[in-house]
């Protein structure tokens, strides 16, 4: 096995189990509903995580330019993992649930904020975008595995075991983190001009807003439609993302970045614009599949483009991309929760879809590579 393949395999294992821990907690909004709280409360709890991520991501990027990236990742994965079982003690809105979200926000920023830089460190220039796409697709697959496993555990044994299982899976990612490829330390922080990547950061912000509104609020929305198993959405979403990097990425790349981004954006926005009108599980799965195709191509290619712009500061660039994406997640958590509480989930989904159309204008600012 070549050194590149070995290093990439370790990155995949560490990232996969880190995201299994994270993805099981996608069902946290259902636990909040179980405790008798409102959609607005869901937005506040999930928003606390996003605010923390936004505050700590720049620091994670700076530290990872001065320290070995694998230690920054491992520390972040450990924080996410160690806080997870304590959700079993949460009985309502209070300091504990917000403290746990803050701790996990710091951990998520440290681990996820620099993952893309690992790939660019070990990959040849011609394979970087493809490997980043593969890693993204594998990470997205946890959004099906984690919620599906979580739904089974919740129905079979209840929420406490659900949280304990998520923590155990995350611990595997912590152990794998110690075997990640190291990265050289720099004597000083390289020069960095955020203005060069502003169109990509703006696109990432909108992408995070649309993605967050679907992933966070689809599970409680499905409860209003009599569907208590949200894994249907996540499995179909993941299937679409895997299709992209199995065989759809070549024709999309051949169309040029701008056209490929526009096509993918249209695919992604079909879900929020149509989901208020869907009827039955088959329609839900079809819409989620198309949503996965669009998102599965947009996220890694925009991320890779930004890393190419800043070759001398990839940790900072990756943190900046994730920062923009999570700013969108925060907007969706707070805004979608408030709109849902006032006018219902259906109206909120339509608003997020219409907002996503603003990415059409942003893509016109991005030149073909």
C-alpha positions in Angstrom: 0.0 0.0 0.0 1.4 3.4 -1.0 2.0 6.0 1.7 -0.7 8.3 0.2 -3.3 5.5 0.4 -2.3 4.5 3.9 -2.5 8.1 5.1 -5.8 8.7 3.4 -7.2 5.5 4.9 -6.3 6.7 8.4 -7.9 10.1 7.7 -11.1 8.3 6.5 -11.3 6.1 9.7 -10.7 9.0 12.1 -13.2 11.2 10.2 -15.8 8.5 9.8 -16.0 7.6 13.5 -15.8 11.3 14.5 -18.8 12.0 12.3 -20.7 8.9 13.5 -20.6 10.5 17.0 -21.7 13.8 15.5 -24.4 12.4 13.1 -26.2 10.4 15.8 -26.7 13.8 17.6 -28.6 15.0 14.5 -31.5 13.3 16.4 -31.0 15.6 19.3 -34.0 17.8 18.1 -36.2 14.8 18.6 -35.0 14.4 22.2 -35.8 18.1 22.7 -39.3 17.4 21.4 -39.5 14.4 23.7 -38.8 16.6 26.6 -41.8 18.7 25.7 -40.0 21.7 24.2 -40.8 23.9 21.2 -39.3 24.4 17.7 -37.9 27.7 19.0 -36.1 25.8 21.8 -34.6 23.5 19.2 -33.2 26.5 17.4 -31.7 27.9 20.6 -30.0 24.6 21.6 -28.7 23.9 18.1 -27.7 27.5 17.7 -25.6 27.4 20.8 -23.4 24.8 19.1 -23.1 26.9 15.9 -22.2 30.1 17.8 -19.4 28.2 19.6 -18.1 26.8 16.4 -18.0 30.2 14.8 -16.1 31.7 17.8 -13.5 28.9 17.9 -12.9 28.0 14.3 -10.4 30.9 13.6 -8.4 29.8 16.7 -8.4 26.2 15.5 -7.1 27.3 12.1 -4.3 29.4 13.7 -3.3 26.7 16.2 -3.2 24.1 13.5 -0.7 26.2 11.5 1.6 26.3 14.6 1.0 22.8 16.1 0.7 19.3 14.6 -2.8 19.0 13.0 -3.3 15.5 14.3 -3.2 16.7 17.9 -5.7 19.5 17.2 -8.0 17.0 15.5 -7.6 14.4 18.4 -8.3 17.0 21.1 -11.4 18.2 19.2 -12.8 14.7 18.7 -12.2 14.0 22.4 -14.3 17.0 23.5 -17.2 15.9 21.2 -17.0 12.4 22.4 -16.7 13.0 26.2 -19.6 15.4 26.3 -22.1 13.1 24.5 -23.1 10.7 27.3 -24.1 13.6 29.6 -27.1 14.4 27.4 -28.8 11.6 29.3 -28.9 13.8 32.3 -30.7 16.7 30.5 -34.3 17.1 31.6 -35.2 20.4 30.0 -33.9 23.8 29.0 -31.1 24.8 31.3 -27.4 25.3 31.8 -26.4 21.7 31.3 -27.7 21.3 27.7 -26.1 24.6 26.7 -22.8 23.7 28.4 -22.7 20.4 26.5 -23.4 22.1 23.2 -20.6 24.7 23.8 -18.1 22.0 24.7 -19.0 20.1 21.6 -18.9 23.2 19.5 -15.2 23.7 20.5 -14.5 20.1 19.7 -16.2 20.2 16.4 -14.3 23.3 15.4 -11.0 21.8 16.2 -11.5 18.5 14.5 -13.7 19.3 11.4 -12.2 22.7 10.8 -8.9 21.2 9.5 -9.9 17.9 7.9 -9.7 19.2 4.4 -6.1 20.3 5.0 -5.1 16.8 5.9 -6.2 15.6 2.4 -4.3 18.4 0.6 -1.2 17.6 2.6 -1.0 14.0 1.5 -2.5 14.0 -2.0 -1.0 14.8 -5.4 -2.4 18.0 -7.0 -4.4 16.1 -9.6 -6.2 14.0 -7.1 -6.9 16.4 -4.3 -10.5 17.4 -5.3 -11.5 13.8 -6.0 -10.1 12.6 -2.6 -11.8 15.5 -0.8 -15.0 14.5 -2.5 -14.6 10.9 -1.4 -13.9 12.0 2.1 -16.9 14.3 2.1 -19.1 11.5 0.7 -17.9 9.1 3.4 -18.6 11.7 6.1 -22.0 12.3 4.7 -22.7 8.5 4.8 -22.6 8.8 8.6 -25.7 11.0 8.3 -27.5 7.9 7.2 -25.8 5.4 9.5 -25.8 7.5 12.6 -29.5 8.5 12.6 -30.6 5.0 11.4 -28.6 3.4 14.2 -29.9 6.0 16.6 -33.5 5.5 15.7 -33.2 1.8 16.3 -31.5 2.3 19.7 -34.0 4.9 20.8 -37.0 2.7 19.9 -35.4 -0.4 21.4 -33.7 0.9 24.5 -34.4 4.6 24.9 -32.4 7.8 24.8 -29.7 7.1 27.4 -28.2 4.1 25.5 -28.5 6.2 22.4 -26.1 8.8 23.9 -23.7 6.2 25.3 -23.5 4.5 21.9 -22.7 7.7 20.1 -19.9 8.4 22.6 -18.3 5.0 22.1 -18.3 5.4 18.4 -16.6 8.8 18.8 -14.0 7.3 21.0 -12.8 5.1 18.1 -12.2 8.4 16.1 -10.2 9.7 19.0 -7.9 6.7 19.0 -7.5 6.9 15.2 -6.6 10.5 15.5 -3.2 9.6 17.1 -2.3 7.8 13.9 -3.1 10.7 11.5 -0.2 12.0 9.3 1.7 14.8 11.0 2.1 18.3 9.6 5.1 20.5 9.8 5.0 23.5 12.1 5.5 26.9 10.8 7.5 29.6 12.4 4.9 32.3 11.8 1.3 32.6 10.5 1.4 33.0 6.7 -0.1 36.1 5.1 -3.8 35.7 4.5 -6.2 37.8 2.5 -9.8 36.7 3.1 -11.1 39.1 0.3 -9.8 36.7 -2.4 -12.2 34.0 -1.2 -15.2 36.1 -0.4 -17.5 34.7 -3.2 -16.8 31.2 -2.0 -17.3 32.1 1.6 -20.6 33.7 0.8 -21.6 30.6 -1.2 -20.6 28.4 1.8 -22.8 30.6 4.1 -25.9 30.1 1.9 -25.1 26.4 1.5 -24.9 26.0 5.3 -28.2 27.8 5.7 -30.0 25.5 3.3 -28.3 22.4 4.6 -28.9 23.2 8.3 -32.6 24.0 7.8 -33.1 20.6 6.2 -30.9 18.4 8.5 -31.9 19.9 11.8 -35.7 20.4 11.2 -36.7 17.5 8.9 -36.9 15.0 11.7 -39.3 17.0 13.9 -41.2 18.1 10.7 -41.7 14.4 9.7 -43.3 13.8 13.1 -46.1 16.2 12.1 -46.7 14.1 8.9 -47.0 10.9 10.9 -43.5 9.6 10.0 -41.5 8.9 13.2 -38.5 7.2 11.4 -36.4 10.0 9.9 -33.8 7.6 8.7 -35.7 7.5 5.4 -34.6 11.0 4.7 -31.0 10.5 5.7 -30.5 7.2 3.9 -31.8 8.7 0.6 -29.8 11.9 1.1 -26.6 9.9 1.6 -27.4 7.7 -1.4 -27.5 10.8 -3.6 -24.2 12.1 -2.3 -22.5 8.7 -2.9 -23.9 8.7 -6.4 -22.0 11.9 -7.1 -18.6 10.6 -6.3 -19.3 7.1 -7.8 -20.1 8.2 -11.3 -21.7 11.6 -11.6 -18.7 13.8 -10.8 -17.0 13.3 -14.2 -19.8 14.6 -16.3 -20.4 17.4 -13.8 -16.7 18.4 -13.8 -16.7 18.2 -17.6 -19.4 20.9 -17.7 -17.1 23.4 -16.0 -17.3 24.5 -12.4 -19.8 27.3 -12.8 -22.3 25.1 -14.8 -21.7 22.2 -12.5 -22.4 24.4 -9.4 -25.6 25.8 -11.0 -26.9 22.3 -11.9 -26.1 21.0 -8.4 -27.7 24.0 -6.8 -31.0 23.4 -8.7 -30.9 19.8 -7.6 -30.3 20.8 -4.0 -33.1 23.3 -3.9 -35.8 21.0 -5.2 -36.1 19.6 -1.7 -36.9 22.7 0.4 -39.1 24.1 -2.3 -41.1 20.9 -2.8 -41.0 19.1 0.6 -44.0 21.1 2.0 -46.1 19.5 -0.7 -44.8 15.9 -0.6 -47.1 13.0 0.1 -45.8 9.8 1.5 -42.5 8.1 2.0 -41.7 7.5 -1.6 -41.9 11.2 -2.4 -39.8 12.0 0.6 -37.1 9.6 -0.5 -37.0 10.8 -4.1 -36.7 14.5 -2.9 -34.0 13.6 -0.4 -32.0 11.7 -3.1 -32.0 14.7 -5.4 -31.0 16.9 -2.5 -28.1 14.7 -1.7 -26.8 14.8 -5.3 -26.8 18.6 -5.3 -25.2 19.0 -1.8 -22.8 16.1 -2.3 -21.2 17.9 -5.3 -21.3 21.5 -4.0 -19.7 21.2 -0.6 -16.4 19.5 -1.4 -15.8 21.3 -4.7 -16.3 24.7 -3.2 -14.1 23.7 -0.3 -11.4 22.4 -2.6 -11.5 25.6 -4.6 -10.9 27.7 -1.5 -8.0 25.6 -0.4 -6.4 26.1 -3.8 -6.7 29.8 -3.4 -4.6 29.7 -0.2 -1.9 27.0 -0.7 0.3 28.4 2.0 -2.4 28.4 4.7 -4.6 25.5 4.1 -5.7 25.0 7.7 -6.8 28.6 7.9 -8.5 28.3 4.5 -10.4 25.2 5.6 -11.4 26.8 8.9 -12.6 29.8 7.0 -14.8 27.7 4.7 -16.2 25.7 7.6 -16.7 29.0 9.5 -18.8 30.4 6.7 -20.8 27.2 6.4 -21.5 27.1 10.1 -22.5 30.7 10.1 -25.2 29.6 7.7 -26.1 26.7 10.0 -26.5 29.3 12.8 -28.8 31.4 10.7 -30.9 28.3 9.8 -31.1 27.2 13.5 -32.3 30.5 14.9 -34.2 31.8 11.9 -35.8 28.5 10.8 -36.8 27.7 14.4 -38.5 31.1 14.8 -40.3 31.0 11.4 -41.4 27.4 12.1 -42.8 28.4 15.5 -44.7 31.4 14.0 -45.9 30.1 10.6 -45.2 26.4 10.5 -42.5 24.1 9.1 -43.9 24.3 5.5 -43.4 28.1 5.3 -39.9 27.9 6.8 -38.8 25.3 4.2 -40.0 27.5 1.4 -38.2 30.5 2.8 -34.9 28.5 3.0 -35.4 27.3 -0.6 -35.9 30.9 -1.8 -32.9 32.1 0.1 -30.8 29.3 -1.5 -31.6 30.8 -4.9 -29.2 33.6 -4.0 -26.3 31.2 -4.7 -27.2 31.4 -8.4 -25.9 35.0 -8.3 -22.8 34.0 -6.4 -21.8 31.3 -8.8 -21.6 33.8 -11.6 -18.7 35.4 -9.6 -16.7 32.2 -9.7 -14.6 31.6 -12.8 -14.2 28.2 -14.4 -11.0 26.4 -13.6 
